[in-house]
Amino acid sequence: MINLLFLLATAQAADVYEFCAFRKQKWSNKDQQFNTESVETFYSRQTIQFIVYKNSFELDREHRKIVETTEKNGMTCWREHDNSEICYDKGNNRMLWEWNTRAGATYRDIMNICVINGE
């Protein structure tokens, strides 16, 4: 099944990333840093798939639009909306997803990449 998804994505000129480690963090105003709330690996959950197309992305088959693509601190970033942005940190082989909730809390997911485009 994963091979079929990979073939479909590559036929549409997309990049497919699979994550094997996932850290959820929350911004602390008191400490002025992100603190880790939970850690999951491919041992405790199914591998997460992230597929990037030209104007959209999929995260575990949930389709989302990209409103802007930018470069930030040497990373490629895709903005979903004003409160959500995903950046590809190629140097550290990971994705950083930051978002703000309506209540004002800021969260970040650090997703370590284990496979890119099936390799």
N, C-alpha and C positions, 0 to 999 in steps of 0.2 A: 504494500500500500504506500509506503514512504517513497519507494522508487517511482511509482506512478505520479505522486505529487511533485517529486523532483523533476520528472520529465515534463509535466504540464507547466511548471514554473519556468523552466529553462526555455521552453518553446515560446514563452511570452517575454523573453529577455529579462528575467528577474533573478535576483540573488536570494538563495535559500540559506538561512542560518539555523543551526540547531544548538540549543543551549543545554549544558549538562550541569550547571550550577547556577543557583538563583538566590540572591540575597535581597531581602526587603529592608529598607532603611527609612527612618523618619528624622526630619530636621529638628534639632533641639535649639530653641532660641537661647536657652540658658547656657548651653555648652558651645553654641555657635559651630556645630558640626553635625553630620549625619551619624545616627546611632543605629546599629543593626538590630532589627526586631526578630527576624527569622532567617534561616538558611535551609534551602532544599537542594538536593542533588538528584541525579538521574536514578539513584538507588531508592529515593523516597517518593519520586513522582515520575510520570511519563515525560520524555524529552519534549521540550517546548520548541515549536517551529515558528520561525519568523521569516516571512517572504516579503521582499521589497520590490514593488513595481515602480513605474515612472511616477504615477500620481496617487498611489495608494500602497498600503501594506496589509499583510495578514498576520495576526498573532494567534496561533492555534485555531486557524480557520475562521477567525473573527475579522471581517473586512473593515478597514478604516481608511479614511481619506488623508492624503498628505496635502497640507495647504501651503507649505513652504519647505524648501531644501536649502540648507545653509552650511557653511564651514565655520566651526567654532573650536578654537584651540587645537587645530590640526585634525579635528574629528568631523565627519559628515553627520549632519543632524537633520532629522525629519520632524517637522512640527505638525502635530495632529490638530491642535487648536491652541488658543492662547495659554491654556493651562497644562499642556501636555507636549513633551518633546522627547524624542529618542535619538541618541547619538551613538555612532559606531566608533569606538576607540580601537583602531587597528593595531596600534603599538602594544596595547595590553590584551588584545584579543577578547574584547567584551563589548556589550551594549549597555548604555546607561539610559534609563528611562526615568525622567523627572516629571512629576505632575503635582498640581495643587488641588486640594479639595475645596468645596464651597465653604467649609468651616475655617479655611485658612491654613490647614496643615499642609506641609510639603513633604512628599515621599519620593524615594528614589529606589528603583530596582536595578541591581547590578547583575547582568546575565552573562556568565562566562560561556564563550563559544567553543564547542567541541568539534563541529563539522560545518564547513562552508561549501555549498554546492555539491554535496555528496562526497566530499573528500576529507 
